[in-house]
Amino acid sequence: MYEKDPIKIFVVEDDPTYTKYLQYVLGLDPDFETEFYTTGQDCLNQLHKKPAVITLDYSLPDMPGEKVLKAIREYNPDISVIIISAQEKIGTAVDLLKLGAFDYIPKDEEAKDRILNAIKNARKKTSLIKEIDRLKEEISAKYEFEKSIVGNSEAIKKVFALLEKAVKTHITVTVTGETGTGKELVAKAVHYNSKRKSKPFVAVNIAAIPKELIESELFGYEKGAFTGAATRRIGKFEEAEGGTIFLDEIGEMDLSLQAKLLRVLQEKEISRIGSNQVIKLDVRVIVATHRNLADETKAGKFREDLYYRLLGLPIHLPPLRERGNDIIILARHFLDQFCKENQLPKYRISAEAQTKLMKYAFPGNVRELKSVMDLAAVMAEKNELQENDINLQNALSEDPLLARTDMTLEEYTYRIIRSYLNKYDNNVVEVAQKLGVGKSSVYRYLKEMEQKGI
């Protein structure tokens, strides 16, 4: 995409004869925009012109090439620096490559082909960097709050307000909500709207990884650390350096590993399995769970110290059934998205189909709604979705609490209390007032139901 674009090259060479030689070599490609300098300082003074490649004589009159290389790398490590030198010492070449030189080329009869080939490779690197930057900008735009999180209900407006606060700092964020409410989407929105957006976003689903493998997945391991460790592997925390790690379903983490995670969060460092080397970290942590971590902590299933370390800024995502007309707004959004992706004409949603959607409890939340609308677009015969095109697998219910008909009175009581706790951000006092009972009754019901596994 970018390879045929002009490429700016700085040539730093104090030998007039070799400068003419380089003028000839680089003049062979009309896409090369070349500027020539005779000292390292002259080159450094012009770095604001944003060269993509610099060919650098190792022996300059004002400073050694090594010093110029370090200064260029500090200014912009994406600039490809090609060292051209009369020296042919292997040790010198190795040292310069370790310092970040893109290539090392001796001044000999093969220099012409090697220089052109090095610039060609550097150009590919520049193109790749530009493409990555473009994709990052595209992703950032995709995860702008209003584009990625659709709706205008009061419940979702509260989420927007918290997101605005989250992106201004590096505070740990805990996202809670039922399955399918969009917890990973919120985590990405926080990352891609923060100062860390140009760095990695690494998502880890704790529930999807076997318990015995989570430690090596998160922290990495050295070759030979255990049977099957044939090579060194870095963990997810190292992958996320400078960016964000998203630990989904954190409530499923084993207690023994919770202690290790706590230490990592406190010390901001890790050690790979099988290594004593300490690796410092600069990683933002966002966690998500469908569980109530406060209840899990009281039950002894989640460490209290880790709970308070992770709490940070809590963002609760309301279930879709509590978002009112957002159901229709999201339905239209998913329908338009599907039609665009599959080159279909735009569909409307009939009033009867909208009524059917609004009556449904959506236990799978936003994720389920998307699947329903994708299928509806496929099944529709006309340019308007009808009631029969909306295929809902579970029975319709005016009240989501009545969506199941096989529960005991105790189970209904528990569901009511749990629903109110979700609605009022786990504020037991407010829930007790709304239900007209004492707060001790709310705690007692929760404890009894938990013991019975309801």
C-alpha positions in Angstrom: 0.0 0.0 0.0 2.8 2.4 0.9 5.8 0.7 -0.7 5.6 2.9 -3.9 5.3 6.1 -2.0 8.4 8.4 -2.0 10.8 7.6 0.8 12.9 10.3 2.6 16.5 9.3 3.1 19.3 11.1 5.0 22.9 10.4 3.9 25.5 11.2 6.5 29.0 11.0 4.9 32.0 13.3 5.2 34.0 11.7 2.3 33.2 13.8 -0.9 34.1 10.9 -3.2 31.9 8.4 -1.4 29.1 11.0 -1.2 29.1 11.2 -5.0 29.0 7.4 -5.2 26.0 7.4 -2.9 24.4 10.1 -5.0 24.7 7.9 -8.0 23.4 4.7 -6.2 20.4 6.4 -4.6 19.7 8.4 -7.8 18.8 5.1 -9.5 15.4 5.1 -7.8 13.2 8.2 -8.6 11.1 7.6 -5.5 14.1 8.3 -3.2 14.1 11.8 -1.7 17.7 12.2 -0.5 19.3 14.8 1.7 23.1 14.8 2.4 24.9 15.8 5.6 28.6 15.8 6.4 28.4 15.7 10.2 26.4 13.8 12.8 25.1 17.0 14.4 23.8 18.4 11.1 21.8 15.2 10.7 20.4 15.3 14.2 19.4 18.9 13.8 17.1 17.9 10.9 15.4 14.8 12.3 12.1 16.8 12.5 11.9 16.3 8.7 11.0 12.7 9.5 13.4 10.6 7.4 12.4 7.0 7.0 16.0 5.8 6.4 19.4 7.2 7.4 22.7 5.9 5.9 25.3 6.7 8.5 29.1 6.7 8.0 30.6 5.1 11.1 33.6 7.5 11.2 32.5 11.1 11.3 34.6 14.3 12.1 32.4 15.5 14.9 31.2 12.4 16.7 31.4 8.6 16.4 28.6 6.9 14.5 27.7 4.9 17.6 26.7 8.2 19.3 24.7 9.4 16.4 22.9 6.0 16.2 21.9 6.2 19.9 20.6 9.8 19.4 18.5 8.8 16.4 17.1 5.8 18.3 16.2 8.0 21.2 14.5 10.5 18.9 12.5 7.9 16.9 13.3 4.2 17.1 11.2 3.6 13.9 13.9 5.3 11.7 16.0 2.6 9.9 19.7 3.4 10.4 22.0 1.7 7.9 25.7 1.9 9.0 28.2 2.2 6.2 31.8 1.8 7.2 35.3 1.2 5.9 35.8 -1.0 9.0 35.1 -4.7 8.6 35.4 -5.8 12.2 32.7 -8.4 13.0 32.6 -7.2 16.6 31.9 -3.6 15.7 29.1 -4.7 13.4 27.5 -6.9 16.0 27.7 -4.2 18.6 26.0 -1.7 16.3 23.2 -4.1 15.4 22.6 -4.7 19.1 22.2 -1.0 19.5 19.5 -1.0 17.0 21.1 -0.5 13.6 19.0 -1.8 10.8 22.0 -3.1 8.8 25.8 -2.8 8.6 27.4 -2.5 5.2 31.2 -2.4 4.5 32.5 0.0 1.9 33.5 -2.6 -0.7 32.6 -3.5 -4.3 29.3 -5.1 -3.2 28.1 -2.0 -1.3 25.8 -0.8 -4.1 23.6 -3.9 -4.2 23.6 -4.2 -0.4 22.6 -0.6 0.1 19.7 -0.8 -2.3 18.6 -4.1 -0.8 18.8 -2.7 2.7 16.8 0.4 1.7 14.2 -1.9 0.0 13.8 -3.9 3.3 13.7 -0.7 5.3 11.0 0.6 3.1 8.9 -2.6 3.7 9.4 -2.0 7.5 8.2 1.6 7.1 5.2 0.5 5.1 4.4 -2.1 7.8 4.7 0.6 10.5 2.3 2.9 8.6 -0.1 0.1 8.1 -0.1 -0.8 11.8 -0.6 2.8 12.7 -3.5 3.0 10.3 -5.1 -0.1 11.8 -4.6 1.3 15.3 -6.4 4.5 14.3 -9.1 2.5 12.7 -9.6 0.4 15.8 -9.5 3.5 18.0 -12.3 5.0 15.9 -14.3 1.8 16.1 -14.2 1.8 19.8 -15.3 5.4 20.4 -17.9 5.2 23.1 -20.9 6.2 21.1 -19.9 3.9 18.1 -19.1 0.8 20.1 -21.7 1.0 22.9 -25.1 1.7 21.4 -28.1 3.0 23.4 -29.5 6.1 25.1 -31.2 4.6 28.2 -30.4 6.2 31.6 -28.6 3.0 32.6 -26.2 3.1 29.6 -25.7 6.9 30.1 -24.3 6.1 33.5 -21.9 3.6 31.9 -20.7 6.4 29.5 -20.1 8.7 32.4 -17.9 6.2 34.1 -16.0 5.4 30.9 -15.1 9.1 30.5 -13.6 8.9 34.0 -11.8 5.6 33.3 -9.9 6.8 30.3 -8.4 9.9 32.0 -6.3 7.8 34.5 -4.6 4.4 34.7 -6.9 3.2 37.5 -7.8 -0.5 37.5 -11.3 -1.1 36.2 -13.7 -3.8 37.3 -16.5 -4.5 34.8 -19.5 -6.5 36.1 -22.6 -7.7 34.4 -24.4 -10.8 33.2 -23.0 -12.9 30.4 -23.5 -11.2 27.0 -23.8 -7.6 28.3 -20.6 -6.5 26.5 -17.9 -6.5 29.2 -15.0 -7.1 26.7 -16.4 -4.3 24.5 -16.2 -1.9 27.5 -12.7 -3.0 28.2 -11.6 -2.3 24.7 -13.4 1.1 24.7 -11.4 2.1 27.8 -8.1 1.0 26.3 -8.6 2.5 22.8 -9.7 5.8 24.2 -6.9 6.1 26.7 -3.2 7.2 26.4 -2.3 3.5 26.0 -4.2 3.0 22.8 -1.1 2.6 20.7 0.1 -0.2 22.9 -1.2 -3.8 23.0 -4.7 -4.8 24.3 -4.4 -8.4 25.5 -7.5 -10.3 26.5 -7.4 -13.5 28.6 -10.5 -15.5 29.5 -9.6 -17.1 32.8 -12.6 -19.5 32.6 -11.5 -20.9 29.2 -8.0 -21.9 30.4 -7.4 -25.1 32.3 -6.5 -24.3 35.9 -3.0 -25.9 35.7 -2.1 -23.8 32.7 -3.2 -20.3 33.8 0.0 -19.4 35.6 2.2 -20.2 32.6 -0.3 -18.4 30.3 -0.2 -15.2 32.3 3.5 -15.1 33.4 5.3 -17.2 30.8 8.0 -19.8 31.3 11.7 -20.5 30.5 12.9 -23.4 28.4 13.0 -26.6 30.5 10.9 -25.1 33.3 8.7 -28.2 33.1 8.0 -31.2 30.9 7.0 -29.9 27.5 8.6 -26.5 27.8 10.8 -26.8 24.7 11.3 -23.1 24.3 11.0 -19.9 26.2 7.5 -18.3 26.1 6.5 -14.9 27.3 3.2 -14.6 29.2 0.2 -12.4 28.6 1.4 -9.7 31.0 4.6 -9.3 29.1 2.7 -9.2 25.8 0.6 -6.3 27.2 3.6 -4.2 28.3 2.8 -0.5 28.0 -0.9 -1.4 27.2 -3.8 -3.1 28.8 -4.4 -6.7 30.0 -8.1 -7.7 30.3 -8.7 -10.6 32.6 -12.2 -11.8 31.8 -14.1 -14.0 34.3 -11.6 -13.2 37.1 -14.0 -14.8 39.6 -13.1 -18.2 38.2 -9.4 -17.9 39.2 -8.1 -20.5 41.6 -7.3 -19.2 45.1 -3.7 -20.2 44.9 -3.2 -18.3 41.7 -5.0 -15.3 43.2 -2.2 -14.9 45.7 0.4 -14.7 42.8 -1.7 -12.3 40.9 -2.0 -10.1 43.9 1.8 -9.9 44.2 2.1 -9.0 40.6 -0.4 -6.2 41.0 1.3 -4.9 44.1 4.9 -5.1 43.0 4.3 -4.4 39.2 6.7 -7.1 38.3 6.7 -10.8 37.3 9.1 -13.7 37.0 8.6 -16.4 34.4 8.2 -19.9 35.6 11.7 -21.5 35.9 13.4 -18.1 36.2 14.6 -15.9 39.1 14.8 -12.8 36.8 12.4 -10.0 37.8 10.7 -8.3 34.9 9.2 -4.8 35.6 5.8 -4.1 34.2 3.8 -1.1 33.0 0.4 -2.6 32.4 -3.1 -1.4 33.0 -5.4 -4.1 34.4 -9.1 -4.4 33.6 -11.0 -7.3 35.0 -14.5 -8.6 34.4 -16.9 -11.0 36.0 -20.5 -12.1 36.0 -20.2 -13.0 39.6 -20.6 -10.7 42.6 -17.1 -10.5 43.9 -18.2 -9.0 47.2 -20.4 -12.1 47.8 -17.6 -14.4 46.6 -15.2 -12.8 49.1 -17.6 -13.2 52.0 -18.0 -16.8 51.0 -14.2 -17.3 51.1 -14.1 -18.1 47.3 -12.2 -14.9 46.5 -9.3 -13.3 48.4 -10.3 -10.1 50.2 -7.0 -8.4 49.6 -7.2 -9.1 45.9 -10.8 -7.9 45.8 -9.8 -4.5 47.2 -6.7 -4.3 44.9 -8.9 -5.0 41.8 -11.9 -2.9 42.8 -10.6 0.4 41.4 -13.3 1.9 39.3 -16.4 -0.4 39.1 -18.5 -0.3 36.0 -21.7 -2.3 36.1 -23.4 -3.2 32.8 -27.1 -3.5 33.1 -28.8 -6.5 31.6 -30.6 -5.8 28.3 -34.0 -6.3 29.9 -33.4 -3.2 32.1 -32.4 -1.0 29.2 -35.9 -0.3 27.8 -35.9 1.0 24.2 -32.2 0.3 23.8 -33.4 -3.1 22.7 -34.9 -1.6 19.5 -32.0 0.8 19.0 -29.6 -2.1 19.2 -31.8 -4.3 17.1 -31.7 -1.7 14.3 -28.0 -1.3 14.8 -27.2 -5.0 14.4 -29.6 -5.3 11.5 -28.0 -2.4 9.6 -24.6 -3.8 10.4 -25.5 -7.3 9.1 -27.0 -6.0 5.9 -24.0 -3.8 5.2 -21.5 -6.6 5.8 -23.5 -9.0 3.5 -24.5 -6.4 0.9 -28.2 -6.7 1.6 -30.7 -3.9 1.2 -31.7 -2.1 4.4 -34.5 -3.7 6.4 -37.1 -2.1 8.6 -38.5 -3.7 11.7 -42.3 -3.9 11.8 -44.2 -2.8 14.9 -45.3 -6.4 15.7 -41.6 -7.5 15.5 -40.6 -4.7 17.8 -43.3 -5.6 20.3 -42.0 -9.2 20.3 -38.5 -8.1 20.9 -39.5 -5.8 23.8 -41.4 -8.6 25.5 -38.5 -11.0 25.5 -36.3 -11.4 28.6 -33.0 -11.9 26.6 -31.1 -14.1 29.1 -28.2 -13.9 26.7 -28.4 -10.1 26.6 -26.8 -8.1 23.8 -24.9 -11.1 22.4 -28.2 -13.0 22.0 -29.9 -10.0 20.4 -27.2 -9.8 17.8 -27.7 -13.5 16.9 -31.5 -13.0 16.7 -31.2 -10.1 14.4 -28.6 -11.8 12.1 -30.9 -14.7 11.7 -33.9 -12.5 11.2 -32.1 -10.7 8.3 -31.4 -14.1 6.7 -35.0 -15.4 7.1 -36.8 -12.2 6.0 -38.7 -12.3 2.7 -39.4 -8.6 2.3 -37.6 -5.4 3.2 -39.4 -5.3 6.6 -38.8 -7.8 9.3 -42.1 -9.4 10.5 -42.9 -11.0 13.8 -42.4 -14.5 12.4 -38.8 -13.6 11.3 -37.9 -13.0 15.0 -36.9 -16.5 16.1 -36.7 -16.6 19.9 -35.7 -20.0 21.4 -37.0 -19.3 24.9 -40.6 -18.6 25.9 -41.7 -15.0 25.8 -42.4 -13.4 29.1 -43.8 -10.0 30.2 -41.6 -10.2 33.3 -38.1 -11.6 33.0 -38.4 -13.0 36.5 -41.1 -15.3 35.3 -39.1 -16.5 32.2 -38.6 -19.9 34.0 -41.6 -21.8 35.3 -39.8 -24.6 37.2 -38.6 -22.6 40.2 -39.7 -22.8 43.9 -40.9 -19.8 45.9 -37.5 -19.6 47.5 -35.8 -19.5 44.1 -38.1 -16.7 43.0 -37.4 -14.8 46.2 -33.7 -15.1 45.5 -34.0 -14.0 41.9 -36.0 -11.0 43.0 -33.3 -10.0 45.5 -30.5 -10.6 43.1 -32.3 -8.6 40.4 -32.7 -5.7 42.8 -29.1 -5.9 43.9 -28.0 -5.7 40.2 -30.3 -2.8 39.6 -29.1 -0.8 42.6 -25.4 -1.5 42.4 -25.4 -4.0 45.3 -26.6 -1.4 47.7 -28.2 -3.6 50.3 -29.7 -0.7 52.3 -31.5 0.6 49.2 -32.6 -2.9 48.1 -34.1 -3.5 51.6 -36.0 -0.2 51.4 -37.4 -1.0 47.9 -38.5 -4.4 49.0 -39.8 -3.3 52.3 -37.7 -5.7 54.4 -34.8 -5.3 56.8 -31.3 -5.4 55.4 -30.5 -8.4 57.7 -33.3 -10.2 55.8 -31.5 -9.6 52.5 -28.2 -10.9 53.8 -30.0 -13.9 55.4 -31.8 -14.8 52.1 -28.5 -14.5 50.1 -26.6 -16.7 52.6 -29.4 -19.4 52.7 -29.7 -19.5 48.9 -26.0 -19.7 48.4 -25.7 -22.6 50.8 -28.4 -24.4 48.9 -26.7 -23.7 45.6 -29.6 -21.7 44.1 
